[in-house]
Amino acid sequence: MTKEMAEFLGVLAHPHRVRIIQELRNAEVDVNGLQKVLEISHSRVSQHLSVMRAHRVVAERRDGRHVFYRLVQPKVAQWLADGLDFLQQDSTHMNEVQDALRKSRSIWTEVPKQDPNGQPNTKVTKSADSEDSL
């Protein structure tokens, strides 16, 4: 079991993958949407999603030519957000890290926007904090 846990944590050990989880926490998003938010190439987003798909962190849904991704277990996003508390306790002496944690927490605790039907809005918009990595 420890080997599986280490492999899972290895999947999460890249800032772009953490951001992908953050972006998928409330809605399905396609590769183009993730590319815009992450500001990396289409192929890099696809490579990260491939790793995450292989480890069953994300799943895909096809709609014509578009492929939408979602978290297999949405609780992983909350688990990572809870990890911010842990990091914050250890970094009380570092103002820069504190600021980054505050920004990350504000992104992770945003209430998802809903469409007129009450469904989560799957449209990806770039936030002012999108350049920050965790």
URNORVEN-V110371 format. One record per residue. D_FIRST is the distance of its C-alpha to the first C-alpha in Angstrom with 1 decimal. Layout:
d_first
D_FIRST
D_FIRST
This chain:
d_first
0.0
3.8
5.4
5.2
6.3
8.7
10.0
10.7
12.4
14.2
15.6
17.0
18.4
21.8
24.6
25.7
22.4
22.4
26.0
25.3
22.9
25.8
28.3
26.4
25.8
29.0
30.1
29.7
31.0
32.1
31.8
35.3
34.6
31.6
33.6
36.4
34.2
32.2
35.3
33.7
34.6
33.8
32.0
29.8
28.8
28.2
26.0
23.8
23.7
22.8
19.7
18.8
19.7
17.7
14.5
16.0
16.9
20.6
22.7
26.3
29.5
32.6
36.0
38.5
38.0
35.7
32.0
30.5
26.9
25.1
21.8
19.6
18.4
21.3
19.6
17.8
21.4
21.9
18.7
20.0
23.4
22.2
20.9
24.6
25.4
23.1
24.7
28.1
27.9
27.2
29.9
32.9
35.0
34.6
36.8
35.7
32.1
33.3
35.4
32.6
30.3
33.2
33.8
30.2
30.2
33.4
32.1
28.9
31.0
33.7
34.7
34.4
37.9
38.8
41.3
44.4
42.5
39.9
37.1
35.0
36.9
35.1
37.6
36.0
38.2
37.8
37.7
39.3
36.0
34.5
34.9
32.8
29.2
26.5
